[in-house]
Amino acid sequence: MSTNPHPDDQAHMSCTEVLERIYEYLDGELTAEIELQIRDHLACCRRCFPHFRHEQVFLRFLERRATIIKAPPALRRRIMQMLIDEEASRPLE
Ligand SMILES: [Zn+2]
């Protein structure tokens, strides 16, 4: 993807890789090394950052909804994927 802020650096994740792991990142399921790579990417990528903020808002919503947070991870991921797809279909500013 041309939006990768570090196209020549193999150590950095692509936008797709970051978004694929955003759920694990927000749930704190990743290793510290991968978490750091995602944090680095989000800090400098204008394309991913809006997604990240969107996910954070949604996670806070989930935390208040005991019935939803008890849902299996697969269901939660499906809900979040829907929201990401909605967000991704909007034109970038
Ligand atoms: Zn990105």
PDB file of the backbone (N, CA, C, O) and the ligand in Angstrom, with CONECT records:
HET     ZN  A 101       1
ATOM      1  N   MET A   1       0.830  -1.206   0.000  1.00  0.00           N
ATOM      2  CA  MET A   1       0.000   0.000   0.000  1.00  0.00           C
ATOM      3  C   MET A   1       0.864   1.256   0.000  1.00  0.00           C
ATOM      4  O   MET A   1       1.856   1.326   0.726  1.00  0.00           O
ATOM      5  N   SER A   2       0.502   2.231  -0.795  1.00  0.00           N
ATOM      6  CA  SER A   2       1.338   3.410  -0.947  1.00  0.00           C
ATOM      7  C   SER A   2       1.295   4.322   0.274  1.00  0.00           C
ATOM      8  O   SER A   2       2.078   5.267   0.373  1.00  0.00           O
ATOM      9  N   THR A   3       0.374   4.040   1.214  1.00  0.00           N
ATOM     10  CA  THR A   3       0.268   4.879   2.406  1.00  0.00           C
ATOM     11  C   THR A   3       1.232   4.443   3.500  1.00  0.00           C
ATOM     12  O   THR A   3       1.321   5.089   4.544  1.00  0.00           O
ATOM     13  N   ASN A   4       1.958   3.348   3.268  1.00  0.00           N
ATOM     14  CA  ASN A   4       2.925   2.904   4.267  1.00  0.00           C
ATOM     15  C   ASN A   4       3.965   3.998   4.485  1.00  0.00           C
ATOM     16  O   ASN A   4       4.648   4.396   3.541  1.00  0.00           O
ATOM     17  N   PRO A   5       4.095   4.489   5.721  1.00  0.00           N
ATOM     18  CA  PRO A   5       5.037   5.594   5.967  1.00  0.00           C
ATOM     19  C   PRO A   5       6.498   5.173   5.842  1.00  0.00           C
ATOM     20  O   PRO A   5       7.375   6.027   5.711  1.00  0.00           O
ATOM     21  N   HIS A   6       6.772   3.868   5.879  1.00  0.00           N
ATOM     22  CA  HIS A   6       8.152   3.390   5.769  1.00  0.00           C
ATOM     23  C   HIS A   6       8.230   2.259   4.754  1.00  0.00           C
ATOM     24  O   HIS A   6       8.441   1.103   5.119  1.00  0.00           O
ATOM     25  N   PRO A   7       8.060   2.595   3.478  1.00  0.00           N
ATOM     26  CA  PRO A   7       7.985   1.533   2.459  1.00  0.00           C
ATOM     27  C   PRO A   7       9.270   0.742   2.301  1.00  0.00           C
ATOM     28  O   PRO A   7       9.230  -0.393   1.825  1.00  0.00           O
ATOM     29  N   ASP A   8      10.406   1.302   2.682  1.00  0.00           N
ATOM     30  CA  ASP A   8      11.681   0.603   2.506  1.00  0.00           C
ATOM     31  C   ASP A   8      12.115  -0.161   3.752  1.00  0.00           C
ATOM     32  O   ASP A   8      13.140  -0.844   3.741  1.00  0.00           O
ATOM     33  N   ASP A   9      11.347  -0.048   4.806  1.00  0.00           N
ATOM     34  CA  ASP A   9      11.745  -0.663   6.064  1.00  0.00           C
ATOM     35  C   ASP A   9      10.903  -1.911   6.321  1.00  0.00           C
ATOM     36  O   ASP A   9       9.726  -1.813   6.669  1.00  0.00           O
ATOM     37  N   GLN A  10      11.505  -3.069   6.150  1.00  0.00           N
ATOM     38  CA  GLN A  10      10.771  -4.327   6.294  1.00  0.00           C
ATOM     39  C   GLN A  10      10.312  -4.577   7.732  1.00  0.00           C
ATOM     40  O   GLN A  10       9.399  -5.369   7.964  1.00  0.00           O
ATOM     41  N   ALA A  11      10.943  -3.905   8.693  1.00  0.00           N
ATOM     42  CA  ALA A  11      10.592  -4.121  10.090  1.00  0.00           C
ATOM     43  C   ALA A  11       9.255  -3.486  10.437  1.00  0.00           C
ATOM     44  O   ALA A  11       8.636  -3.825  11.445  1.00  0.00           O
ATOM     45  N   HIS A  12       8.818  -2.560   9.591  1.00  0.00           N
ATOM     46  CA  HIS A  12       7.549  -1.895   9.875  1.00  0.00           C
ATOM     47  C   HIS A  12       6.381  -2.600   9.208  1.00  0.00           C
ATOM     48  O   HIS A  12       6.493  -3.135   8.105  1.00  0.00           O
ATOM     49  N   MET A  13       5.270  -2.584   9.906  1.00  0.00           N
ATOM     50  CA  MET A  13       4.075  -3.232   9.394  1.00  0.00           C
ATOM     51  C   MET A  13       3.410  -2.372   8.325  1.00  0.00           C
ATOM     52  O   MET A  13       3.528  -1.147   8.324  1.00  0.00           O
ATOM     53  N   SER A  14       2.711  -3.041   7.421  1.00  0.00           N
ATOM     54  CA  SER A  14       1.872  -2.327   6.470  1.00  0.00           C
ATOM     55  C   SER A  14       0.565  -1.942   7.167  1.00  0.00           C
ATOM     56  O   SER A  14       0.248  -2.448   8.243  1.00  0.00           O
ATOM     57  N   CYS A  15      -0.183  -1.040   6.534  1.00  0.00           N
ATOM     58  CA  CYS A  15      -1.475  -0.627   7.087  1.00  0.00           C
ATOM     59  C   CYS A  15      -2.395  -1.827   7.264  1.00  0.00           C
ATOM     60  O   CYS A  15      -3.101  -1.929   8.267  1.00  0.00           O
ATOM     61  N   THR A  16      -2.387  -2.732   6.297  1.00  0.00           N
ATOM     62  CA  THR A  16      -3.254  -3.907   6.365  1.00  0.00           C
ATOM     63  C   THR A  16      -2.899  -4.764   7.574  1.00  0.00           C
ATOM     64  O   THR A  16      -3.783  -5.217   8.301  1.00  0.00           O
ATOM     65  N   GLU A  17      -1.609  -4.983   7.785  1.00  0.00           N
ATOM     66  CA  GLU A  17      -1.171  -5.800   8.919  1.00  0.00           C
ATOM     67  C   GLU A  17      -1.591  -5.172  10.236  1.00  0.00           C
ATOM     68  O   GLU A  17      -2.013  -5.866  11.162  1.00  0.00           O
ATOM     69  N   VAL A  18      -1.472  -3.854  10.313  1.00  0.00           N
ATOM     70  CA  VAL A  18      -1.843  -3.157  11.544  1.00  0.00           C
ATOM     71  C   VAL A  18      -3.338  -3.312  11.806  1.00  0.00           C
ATOM     72  O   VAL A  18      -3.751  -3.616  12.925  1.00  0.00           O
ATOM     73  N   LEU A  19      -4.141  -3.102  10.772  1.00  0.00           N
ATOM     74  CA  LEU A  19      -5.588  -3.183  10.959  1.00  0.00           C
ATOM     75  C   LEU A  19      -6.042  -4.605  11.288  1.00  0.00           C
ATOM     76  O   LEU A  19      -7.020  -4.804  12.010  1.00  0.00           O
ATOM     77  N   GLU A  20      -5.312  -5.600  10.745  1.00  0.00           N
ATOM     78  CA  GLU A  20      -5.657  -6.981  11.049  1.00  0.00           C
ATOM     79  C   GLU A  20      -5.413  -7.318  12.514  1.00  0.00           C
ATOM     80  O   GLU A  20      -6.056  -8.205  13.076  1.00  0.00           O
ATOM     81  N   ARG A  21      -4.482  -6.603  13.121  1.00  0.00           N
ATOM     82  CA  ARG A  21      -4.117  -6.916  14.505  1.00  0.00           C
ATOM     83  C   ARG A  21      -4.659  -5.913  15.502  1.00  0.00           C
ATOM     84  O   ARG A  21      -4.354  -5.988  16.692  1.00  0.00           O
ATOM     85  N   ILE A  22      -5.474  -4.958  15.016  1.00  0.00           N
ATOM     86  CA  ILE A  22      -5.927  -3.883  15.885  1.00  0.00           C
ATOM     87  C   ILE A  22      -6.774  -4.412  17.048  1.00  0.00           C
ATOM     88  O   ILE A  22      -6.772  -3.843  18.139  1.00  0.00           O
ATOM     89  N   TYR A  23      -7.486  -5.493  16.799  1.00  0.00           N
ATOM     90  CA  TYR A  23      -8.336  -6.049  17.859  1.00  0.00           C
ATOM     91  C   TYR A  23      -7.472  -6.592  18.992  1.00  0.00           C
ATOM     92  O   TYR A  23      -7.722  -6.337  20.170  1.00  0.00           O
ATOM     93  N   GLU A  24      -6.448  -7.348  18.600  1.00  0.00           N
ATOM     94  CA  GLU A  24      -5.548  -7.920  19.595  1.00  0.00           C
ATOM     95  C   GLU A  24      -4.796  -6.819  20.337  1.00  0.00           C
ATOM     96  O   GLU A  24      -4.538  -6.910  21.538  1.00  0.00           O
ATOM     97  N   TYR A  25      -4.452  -5.773  19.579  1.00  0.00           N
ATOM     98  CA  TYR A  25      -3.749  -4.638  20.191  1.00  0.00           C
ATOM     99  C   TYR A  25      -4.615  -3.999  21.277  1.00  0.00           C
ATOM    100  O   TYR A  25      -4.148  -3.739  22.386  1.00  0.00           O
ATOM    101  N   LEU A  26      -5.874  -3.750  20.941  1.00  0.00           N
ATOM    102  CA  LEU A  26      -6.769  -3.091  21.894  1.00  0.00           C
ATOM    103  C   LEU A  26      -7.109  -4.008  23.067  1.00  0.00           C
ATOM    104  O   LEU A  26      -7.363  -3.542  24.177  1.00  0.00           O
ATOM    105  N   ASP A  27      -7.111  -5.307  22.810  1.00  0.00           N
ATOM    106  CA  ASP A  27      -7.399  -6.263  23.880  1.00  0.00           C
ATOM    107  C   ASP A  27      -6.160  -6.590  24.708  1.00  0.00           C
ATOM    108  O   ASP A  27      -6.251  -7.308  25.703  1.00  0.00           O
ATOM    109  N   GLY A  28      -4.993  -6.062  24.299  1.00  0.00           N
ATOM    110  CA  GLY A  28      -3.761  -6.335  25.022  1.00  0.00           C
ATOM    111  C   GLY A  28      -3.285  -7.763  24.863  1.00  0.00           C
ATOM    112  O   GLY A  28      -2.658  -8.311  25.770  1.00  0.00           O
ATOM    113  N   GLU A  29      -3.575  -8.381  23.713  1.00  0.00           N
ATOM    114  CA  GLU A  29      -3.240  -9.791  23.493  1.00  0.00           C
ATOM    115  C   GLU A  29      -1.909  -9.976  22.767  1.00  0.00           C
ATOM    116  O   GLU A  29      -1.453 -11.107  22.598  1.00  0.00           O
ATOM    117  N   LEU A  30      -1.285  -8.889  22.338  1.00  0.00           N
ATOM    118  CA  LEU A  30      -0.068  -9.007  21.535  1.00  0.00           C
ATOM    119  C   LEU A  30       1.186  -8.998  22.411  1.00  0.00           C
ATOM    120  O   LEU A  30       1.160  -8.569  23.564  1.00  0.00           O
ATOM    121  N   THR A  31       2.275  -9.481  21.830  1.00  0.00           N
ATOM    122  CA  THR A  31       3.559  -9.372  22.508  1.00  0.00           C
ATOM    123  C   THR A  31       3.990  -7.909  22.509  1.00  0.00           C
ATOM    124  O   THR A  31       3.547  -7.127  21.667  1.00  0.00           O
ATOM    125  N   ALA A  32       4.845  -7.543  23.444  1.00  0.00           N
ATOM    126  CA  ALA A  32       5.297  -6.153  23.573  1.00  0.00           C
ATOM    127  C   ALA A  32       5.949  -5.670  22.290  1.00  0.00           C
ATOM    128  O   ALA A  32       5.816  -4.502  21.923  1.00  0.00           O
ATOM    129  N   GLU A  33       6.664  -6.578  21.599  1.00  0.00           N
ATOM    130  CA  GLU A  33       7.381  -6.198  20.375  1.00  0.00           C
ATOM    131  C   GLU A  33       6.403  -5.796  19.274  1.00  0.00           C
ATOM    132  O   GLU A  33       6.581  -4.769  18.620  1.00  0.00           O
ATOM    133  N   ILE A  34       5.370  -6.613  19.074  1.00  0.00           N
ATOM    134  CA  ILE A  34       4.382  -6.307  18.030  1.00  0.00           C
ATOM    135  C   ILE A  34       3.564  -5.091  18.421  1.00  0.00           C
ATOM    136  O   ILE A  34       3.237  -4.259  17.575  1.00  0.00           O
ATOM    137  N   GLU A  35       3.231  -4.986  19.705  1.00  0.00           N
ATOM    138  CA  GLU A  35       2.481  -3.835  20.182  1.00  0.00           C
ATOM    139  C   GLU A  35       3.232  -2.545  19.882  1.00  0.00           C
ATOM    140  O   GLU A  35       2.636  -1.539  19.498  1.00  0.00           O
ATOM    141  N   LEU A  36       4.552  -2.589  20.063  1.00  0.00           N
ATOM    142  CA  LEU A  36       5.383  -1.407  19.801  1.00  0.00           C
ATOM    143  C   LEU A  36       5.380  -1.059  18.315  1.00  0.00           C
ATOM    144  O   LEU A  36       5.318   0.114  17.944  1.00  0.00           O
ATOM    145  N   GLN A  37       5.449  -2.092  17.465  1.00  0.00           N
ATOM    146  CA  GLN A  37       5.418  -1.852  16.010  1.00  0.00           C
ATOM    147  C   GLN A  37       4.115  -1.184  15.606  1.00  0.00           C
ATOM    148  O   GLN A  37       4.106  -0.264  14.788  1.00  0.00           O
ATOM    149  N   ILE A  38       3.005  -1.655  16.190  1.00  0.00           N
ATOM    150  CA  ILE A  38       1.702  -1.068  15.862  1.00  0.00           C
ATOM    151  C   ILE A  38       1.636   0.362  16.373  1.00  0.00           C
ATOM    152  O   ILE A  38       1.159   1.257  15.674  1.00  0.00           O
ATOM    153  N   ARG A  39       2.116   0.577  17.596  1.00  0.00           N
ATOM    154  CA  ARG A  39       2.084   1.931  18.165  1.00  0.00           C
ATOM    155  C   ARG A  39       2.901   2.888  17.307  1.00  0.00           C
ATOM    156  O   ARG A  39       2.486   4.021  17.065  1.00  0.00           O
ATOM    157  N   ASP A  40       4.070   2.429  16.845  1.00  0.00           N
ATOM    158  CA  ASP A  40       4.912   3.247  15.958  1.00  0.00           C
ATOM    159  C   ASP A  40       4.167   3.599  14.678  1.00  0.00           C
ATOM    160  O   ASP A  40       4.186   4.741  14.220  1.00  0.00           O
ATOM    161  N   HIS A  41       3.514   2.594  14.117  1.00  0.00           N
ATOM    162  CA  HIS A  41       2.801   2.806  12.860  1.00  0.00           C
ATOM    163  C   HIS A  41       1.661   3.803  13.042  1.00  0.00           C
ATOM    164  O   HIS A  41       1.494   4.724  12.243  1.00  0.00           O
ATOM    165  N   LEU A  42       0.877   3.607  14.109  1.00  0.00           N
ATOM    166  CA  LEU A  42      -0.278   4.481  14.352  1.00  0.00           C
ATOM    167  C   LEU A  42       0.160   5.917  14.617  1.00  0.00           C
ATOM    168  O   LEU A  42      -0.555   6.867  14.298  1.00  0.00           O
ATOM    169  N   ALA A  43       1.351   6.058  15.209  1.00  0.00           N
ATOM    170  CA  ALA A  43       1.838   7.391  15.548  1.00  0.00           C
ATOM    171  C   ALA A  43       2.164   8.216  14.308  1.00  0.00           C
ATOM    172  O   ALA A  43       2.106   9.445  14.342  1.00  0.00           O
ATOM    173  N   CYS A  44       2.509   7.531  13.204  1.00  0.00           N
ATOM    174  CA  CYS A  44       2.958   8.278  12.028  1.00  0.00           C
ATOM    175  C   CYS A  44       2.106   8.023  10.791  1.00  0.00           C
ATOM    176  O   CYS A  44       2.402   8.576   9.731  1.00  0.00           O
ATOM    177  N   CYS A  45       1.071   7.214  10.885  1.00  0.00           N
ATOM    178  CA  CYS A  45       0.253   6.907   9.711  1.00  0.00           C
ATOM    179  C   CYS A  45      -1.105   7.594   9.817  1.00  0.00           C
ATOM    180  O   CYS A  45      -1.911   7.290  10.695  1.00  0.00           O
ATOM    181  N   ARG A  46      -1.329   8.514   8.909  1.00  0.00           N
ATOM    182  CA  ARG A  46      -2.585   9.272   8.920  1.00  0.00           C
ATOM    183  C   ARG A  46      -3.760   8.427   8.465  1.00  0.00           C
ATOM    184  O   ARG A  46      -4.911   8.754   8.753  1.00  0.00           O
ATOM    185  N   ARG A  47      -3.483   7.354   7.763  1.00  0.00           N
ATOM    186  CA  ARG A  47      -4.564   6.528   7.274  1.00  0.00           C
ATOM    187  C   ARG A  47      -5.102   5.620   8.385  1.00  0.00           C
ATOM    188  O   ARG A  47      -6.312   5.420   8.491  1.00  0.00           O
ATOM    189  N   CYS A  48      -4.208   5.074   9.209  1.00  0.00           N
ATOM    190  CA  CYS A  48      -4.626   4.139  10.256  1.00  0.00           C
ATOM    191  C   CYS A  48      -5.137   4.851  11.500  1.00  0.00           C
ATOM    192  O   CYS A  48      -6.013   4.327  12.189  1.00  0.00           O
ATOM    193  N   PHE A  49      -4.619   6.011  11.797  1.00  0.00           N
ATOM    194  CA  PHE A  49      -4.960   6.650  13.065  1.00  0.00           C
ATOM    195  C   PHE A  49      -6.467   6.851  13.266  1.00  0.00           C
ATOM    196  O   PHE A  49      -6.969   6.586  14.358  1.00  0.00           O
ATOM    197  N   PRO A  50      -7.211   7.315  12.235  1.00  0.00           N
ATOM    198  CA  PRO A  50      -8.674   7.444  12.421  1.00  0.00           C
ATOM    199  C   PRO A  50      -9.327   6.117  12.776  1.00  0.00           C
ATOM    200  O   PRO A  50     -10.268   6.084  13.569  1.00  0.00           O
ATOM    201  N   HIS A  51      -8.832   5.003  12.189  1.00  0.00           N
ATOM    202  CA  HIS A  51      -9.369   3.689  12.524  1.00  0.00           C
ATOM    203  C   HIS A  51      -9.130   3.391  13.997  1.00  0.00           C
ATOM    204  O   HIS A  51     -10.014   2.912  14.707  1.00  0.00           O
ATOM    205  N   PHE A  52      -7.923   3.684  14.430  1.00  0.00           N
ATOM    206  CA  PHE A  52      -7.544   3.379  15.801  1.00  0.00           C
ATOM    207  C   PHE A  52      -8.428   4.125  16.789  1.00  0.00           C
ATOM    208  O   PHE A  52      -8.889   3.559  17.781  1.00  0.00           O
ATOM    209  N   ARG A  53      -8.660   5.412  16.502  1.00  0.00           N
ATOM    210  CA  ARG A  53      -9.520   6.201  17.381  1.00  0.00           C
ATOM    211  C   ARG A  53     -10.932   5.636  17.391  1.00  0.00           C
ATOM    212  O   ARG A  53     -11.580   5.559  18.435  1.00  0.00           O
ATOM    213  N   HIS A  54     -11.393   5.244  16.212  1.00  0.00           N
ATOM    214  CA  HIS A  54     -12.712   4.663  16.071  1.00  0.00           C
ATOM    215  C   HIS A  54     -12.823   3.399  16.927  1.00  0.00           C
ATOM    216  O   HIS A  54     -13.809   3.206  17.638  1.00  0.00           O
ATOM    217  N   GLU A  55     -11.806   2.545  16.852  1.00  0.00           N
ATOM    218  CA  GLU A  55     -11.800   1.309  17.617  1.00  0.00           C
ATOM    219  C   GLU A  55     -11.791   1.568  19.119  1.00  0.00           C
ATOM    220  O   GLU A  55     -12.476   0.883  19.879  1.00  0.00           O
ATOM    221  N   GLN A  56     -11.021   2.549  19.535  1.00  0.00           N
ATOM    222  CA  GLN A  56     -10.955   2.881  20.954  1.00  0.00           C
ATOM    223  C   GLN A  56     -12.313   3.297  21.487  1.00  0.00           C
ATOM    224  O   GLN A  56     -12.708   2.893  22.581  1.00  0.00           O
ATOM    225  N   VAL A  57     -13.020   4.098  20.722  1.00  0.00           N
ATOM    226  CA  VAL A  57     -14.356   4.546  21.111  1.00  0.00           C
ATOM    227  C   VAL A  57     -15.276   3.347  21.249  1.00  0.00           C
ATOM    228  O   VAL A  57     -16.051   3.238  22.199  1.00  0.00           O
ATOM    229  N   PHE A  58     -15.172   2.449  20.278  1.00  0.00           N
ATOM    230  CA  PHE A  58     -16.046   1.287  20.293  1.00  0.00           C
ATOM    231  C   PHE A  58     -15.723   0.377  21.480  1.00  0.00           C
ATOM    232  O   PHE A  58     -16.630  -0.169  22.107  1.00  0.00           O
ATOM    233  N   LEU A  59     -14.450   0.216  21.787  1.00  0.00           N
ATOM    234  CA  LEU A  59     -14.052  -0.637  22.907  1.00  0.00           C
ATOM    235  C   LEU A  59     -14.575  -0.080  24.220  1.00  0.00           C
ATOM    236  O   LEU A  59     -14.999  -0.834  25.096  1.00  0.00           O
ATOM    237  N   ARG A  60     -14.546   1.233  24.356  1.00  0.00           N
ATOM    238  CA  ARG A  60     -15.085   1.860  25.560  1.00  0.00           C
ATOM    239  C   ARG A  60     -16.585   1.594  25.681  1.00  0.00           C
ATOM    240  O   ARG A  60     -17.119   1.373  26.768  1.00  0.00           O
ATOM    241  N   PHE A  61     -17.229   1.626  24.540  1.00  0.00           N
ATOM    242  CA  PHE A  61     -18.646   1.304  24.498  1.00  0.00           C
ATOM    243  C   PHE A  61     -18.866  -0.141  24.960  1.00  0.00           C
ATOM    244  O   PHE A  61     -19.765  -0.420  25.752  1.00  0.00           O
ATOM    245  N   LEU A  62     -18.047  -1.037  24.461  1.00  0.00           N
ATOM    246  CA  LEU A  62     -18.163  -2.450  24.835  1.00  0.00           C
ATOM    247  C   LEU A  62     -17.983  -2.649  26.330  1.00  0.00           C
ATOM    248  O   LEU A  62     -18.676  -3.458  26.946  1.00  0.00           O
ATOM    249  N   GLU A  63     -17.061  -1.917  26.899  1.00  0.00           N
ATOM    250  CA  GLU A  63     -16.761  -2.095  28.317  1.00  0.00           C
ATOM    251  C   GLU A  63     -17.975  -1.782  29.183  1.00  0.00           C
ATOM    252  O   GLU A  63     -18.144  -2.348  30.263  1.00  0.00           O
ATOM    253  N   ARG A  64     -18.812  -0.879  28.699  1.00  0.00           N
ATOM    254  CA  ARG A  64     -20.015  -0.526  29.456  1.00  0.00           C
ATOM    255  C   ARG A  64     -21.157  -1.491  29.201  1.00  0.00           C
ATOM    256  O   ARG A  64     -22.158  -1.480  29.917  1.00  0.00           O
ATOM    257  N   ARG A  65     -21.011  -2.310  28.201  1.00  0.00           N
ATOM    258  CA  ARG A  65     -22.102  -3.208  27.838  1.00  0.00           C
ATOM    259  C   ARG A  65     -21.731  -4.634  28.213  1.00  0.00           C
ATOM    260  O   ARG A  65     -21.139  -5.368  27.422  1.00  0.00           O
ATOM    261  N   ALA A  66     -22.094  -5.012  29.443  1.00  0.00           N
ATOM    262  CA  ALA A  66     -21.690  -6.308  29.973  1.00  0.00           C
ATOM    263  C   ALA A  66     -22.110  -7.465  29.060  1.00  0.00           C
ATOM    264  O   ALA A  66     -21.369  -8.437  28.911  1.00  0.00           O
ATOM    265  N   THR A  67     -23.277  -7.365  28.460  1.00  0.00           N
ATOM    266  CA  THR A  67     -23.741  -8.475  27.625  1.00  0.00           C
ATOM    267  C   THR A  67     -22.902  -8.624  26.377  1.00  0.00           C
ATOM    268  O   THR A  67     -22.665  -9.742  25.921  1.00  0.00           O
ATOM    269  N   ILE A  68     -22.444  -7.504  25.811  1.00  0.00           N
ATOM    270  CA  ILE A  68     -21.663  -7.582  24.578  1.00  0.00           C
ATOM    271  C   ILE A  68     -20.241  -8.023  24.876  1.00  0.00           C
ATOM    272  O   ILE A  68     -19.653  -8.790  24.115  1.00  0.00           O
ATOM    273  N   ILE A  69     -19.689  -7.542  25.977  1.00  0.00           N
ATOM    274  CA  ILE A  69     -18.294  -7.897  26.262  1.00  0.00           C
ATOM    275  C   ILE A  69     -18.176  -9.375  26.614  1.00  0.00           C
ATOM    276  O   ILE A  69     -17.089  -9.947  26.534  1.00  0.00           O
ATOM    277  N   LYS A  70     -19.293 -10.000  27.006  1.00  0.00           N
ATOM    278  CA  LYS A  70     -19.275 -11.439  27.282  1.00  0.00           C
ATOM    279  C   LYS A  70     -19.382 -12.258  26.005  1.00  0.00           C
ATOM    280  O   LYS A  70     -19.226 -13.479  26.025  1.00  0.00           O
ATOM    281  N   ALA A  71     -19.650 -11.581  24.897  1.00  0.00           N
ATOM    282  CA  ALA A  71     -19.736 -12.282  23.613  1.00  0.00           C
ATOM    283  C   ALA A  71     -18.384 -12.895  23.271  1.00  0.00           C
ATOM    284  O   ALA A  71     -17.342 -12.350  23.638  1.00  0.00           O
ATOM    285  N   PRO A  72     -18.397 -14.038  22.561  1.00  0.00           N
ATOM    286  CA  PRO A  72     -17.115 -14.655  22.168  1.00  0.00           C
ATOM    287  C   PRO A  72     -16.322 -13.711  21.272  1.00  0.00           C
ATOM    288  O   PRO A  72     -16.904 -12.925  20.524  1.00  0.00           O
ATOM    289  N   PRO A  73     -14.992 -13.788  21.346  1.00  0.00           N
ATOM    290  CA  PRO A  73     -14.134 -12.881  20.562  1.00  0.00           C
ATOM    291  C   PRO A  73     -14.492 -12.864  19.080  1.00  0.00           C
ATOM    292  O   PRO A  73     -14.414 -11.816  18.437  1.00  0.00           O
ATOM    293  N   ALA A  74     -14.882 -14.007  18.533  1.00  0.00           N
ATOM    294  CA  ALA A  74     -15.211 -14.060  17.099  1.00  0.00           C
ATOM    295  C   ALA A  74     -16.370 -13.130  16.775  1.00  0.00           C
ATOM    296  O   ALA A  74     -16.373 -12.464  15.740  1.00  0.00           O
ATOM    297  N   LEU A  75     -17.352 -13.088  17.665  1.00  0.00           N
ATOM    298  CA  LEU A  75     -18.508 -12.213  17.436  1.00  0.00           C
ATOM    299  C   LEU A  75     -18.100 -10.759  17.567  1.00  0.00           C
ATOM    300  O   LEU A  75     -18.490  -9.921  16.755  1.00  0.00           O
ATOM    301  N   ARG A  76     -17.307 -10.459  18.600  1.00  0.00           N
ATOM    302  CA  ARG A  76     -16.854  -9.081  18.787  1.00  0.00           C
ATOM    303  C   ARG A  76     -16.053  -8.621  17.589  1.00  0.00           C
ATOM    304  O   ARG A  76     -16.186  -7.481  17.144  1.00  0.00           O
ATOM    305  N   ARG A  77     -15.216  -9.512  17.064  1.00  0.00           N
ATOM    306  CA  ARG A  77     -14.396  -9.145  15.897  1.00  0.00           C
ATOM    307  C   ARG A  77     -15.255  -8.893  14.679  1.00  0.00           C
ATOM    308  O   ARG A  77     -14.953  -8.019  13.866  1.00  0.00           O
ATOM    309  N   ARG A  78     -16.335  -9.662  14.551  1.00  0.00           N
ATOM    310  CA  ARG A  78     -17.224  -9.464  13.411  1.00  0.00           C
ATOM    311  C   ARG A  78     -17.889  -8.089  13.494  1.00  0.00           C
ATOM    312  O   ARG A  78     -18.007  -7.376  12.497  1.00  0.00           O
ATOM    313  N   ILE A  79     -18.319  -7.738  14.704  1.00  0.00           N
ATOM    314  CA  ILE A  79     -18.938  -6.421  14.912  1.00  0.00           C
ATOM    315  C   ILE A  79     -17.934  -5.318  14.582  1.00  0.00           C
ATOM    316  O   ILE A  79     -18.263  -4.352  13.893  1.00  0.00           O
ATOM    317  N   MET A  80     -16.705  -5.472  15.081  1.00  0.00           N
ATOM    318  CA  MET A  80     -15.683  -4.438  14.853  1.00  0.00           C
ATOM    319  C   MET A  80     -15.306  -4.376  13.380  1.00  0.00           C
ATOM    320  O   MET A  80     -15.052  -3.298  12.843  1.00  0.00           O
ATOM    321  N   GLN A  81     -15.270  -5.552  12.718  1.00  0.00           N
ATOM    322  CA  GLN A  81     -14.925  -5.563  11.291  1.00  0.00           C
ATOM    323  C   GLN A  81     -15.969  -4.795  10.491  1.00  0.00           C
ATOM    324  O   GLN A  81     -15.644  -4.098   9.530  1.00  0.00           O
ATOM    325  N   MET A  82     -17.222  -4.932  10.900  1.00  0.00           N
ATOM    326  CA  MET A  82     -18.304  -4.185  10.245  1.00  0.00           C
ATOM    327  C   MET A  82     -18.067  -2.686  10.369  1.00  0.00           C
ATOM    328  O   MET A  82     -18.221  -1.936   9.405  1.00  0.00           O
ATOM    329  N   LEU A  83     -17.689  -2.265  11.572  1.00  0.00           N
ATOM    330  CA  LEU A  83     -17.454  -0.839  11.809  1.00  0.00           C
ATOM    331  C   LEU A  83     -16.244  -0.346  11.012  1.00  0.00           C
ATOM    332  O   LEU A  83     -16.250   0.765  10.483  1.00  0.00           O
ATOM    333  N   ILE A  84     -15.200  -1.191  10.931  1.00  0.00           N
ATOM    334  CA  ILE A  84     -14.009  -0.825  10.147  1.00  0.00           C
ATOM    335  C   ILE A  84     -14.378  -0.690   8.682  1.00  0.00           C
ATOM    336  O   ILE A  84     -13.958   0.257   8.017  1.00  0.00           O
ATOM    337  N   ASP A  85     -15.167  -1.640   8.172  1.00  0.00           N
ATOM    338  CA  ASP A  85     -15.563  -1.592   6.763  1.00  0.00           C
ATOM    339  C   ASP A  85     -16.359  -0.326   6.476  1.00  0.00           C
ATOM    340  O   ASP A  85     -16.168   0.318   5.445  1.00  0.00           O
ATOM    341  N   GLU A  86     -17.249   0.023   7.394  1.00  0.00           N
ATOM    342  CA  GLU A  86     -18.020   1.256   7.249  1.00  0.00           C
ATOM    343  C   GLU A  86     -17.089   2.459   7.182  1.00  0.00           C
ATOM    344  O   GLU A  86     -17.222   3.335   6.328  1.00  0.00           O
ATOM    345  N   GLU A  87     -16.142   2.467   8.114  1.00  0.00           N
ATOM    346  CA  GLU A  87     -15.196   3.583   8.212  1.00  0.00           C
ATOM    347  C   GLU A  87     -14.327   3.642   6.952  1.00  0.00           C
ATOM    348  O   GLU A  87     -14.047   4.723   6.433  1.00  0.00           O
ATOM    349  N   ALA A  88     -13.904   2.470   6.465  1.00  0.00           N
ATOM    350  CA  ALA A  88     -13.011   2.407   5.309  1.00  0.00           C
ATOM    351  C   ALA A  88     -13.722   2.831   4.034  1.00  0.00           C
ATOM    352  O   ALA A  88     -13.076   3.274   3.084  1.00  0.00           O
ATOM    353  N   SER A  89     -15.052   2.701   3.999  1.00  0.00           N
ATOM    354  CA  SER A  89     -15.797   3.055   2.784  1.00  0.00           C
ATOM    355  C   SER A  89     -16.012   4.551   2.674  1.00  0.00           C
ATOM    356  O   SER A  89     -16.428   5.053   1.630  1.00  0.00           O
ATOM    357  N   ARG A  90     -15.725   5.268   3.765  1.00  0.00           N
ATOM    358  CA  ARG A  90     -15.841   6.726   3.698  1.00  0.00           C
ATOM    359  C   ARG A  90     -14.629   7.316   2.983  1.00  0.00           C
ATOM    360  O   ARG A  90     -13.525   6.787   3.114  1.00  0.00           O
ATOM    361  N   PRO A  91     -14.813   8.400   2.230  1.00  0.00           N
ATOM    362  CA  PRO A  91     -13.665   9.035   1.575  1.00  0.00           C
ATOM    363  C   PRO A  91     -12.689   9.604   2.611  1.00  0.00           C
ATOM    364  O   PRO A  91     -13.107  10.144   3.635  1.00  0.00           O
ATOM    365  N   LEU A  92     -11.400   9.479   2.337  1.00  0.00           N
ATOM    366  CA  LEU A  92     -10.389  10.014   3.242  1.00  0.00           C
ATOM    367  C   LEU A  92     -10.354  11.539   3.124  1.00  0.00           C
ATOM    368  O   LEU A  92     -10.537  12.096   2.042  1.00  0.00           O
ATOM    369  N   GLU A  93     -10.120  12.185   4.232  1.00  0.00           N
ATOM    370  CA  GLU A  93     -10.090  13.658   4.223  1.00  0.00           C
ATOM    371  C   GLU A  93      -8.750  14.158   3.722  1.00  0.00           C
ATOM    372  O   GLU A  93      -8.533  15.367   3.642  1.00  0.00           O
TER     373      GLU A  93
HETATM  374 ZN    ZN A 101      -1.122   2.779   8.281  1.00  0.00          ZN2+
END
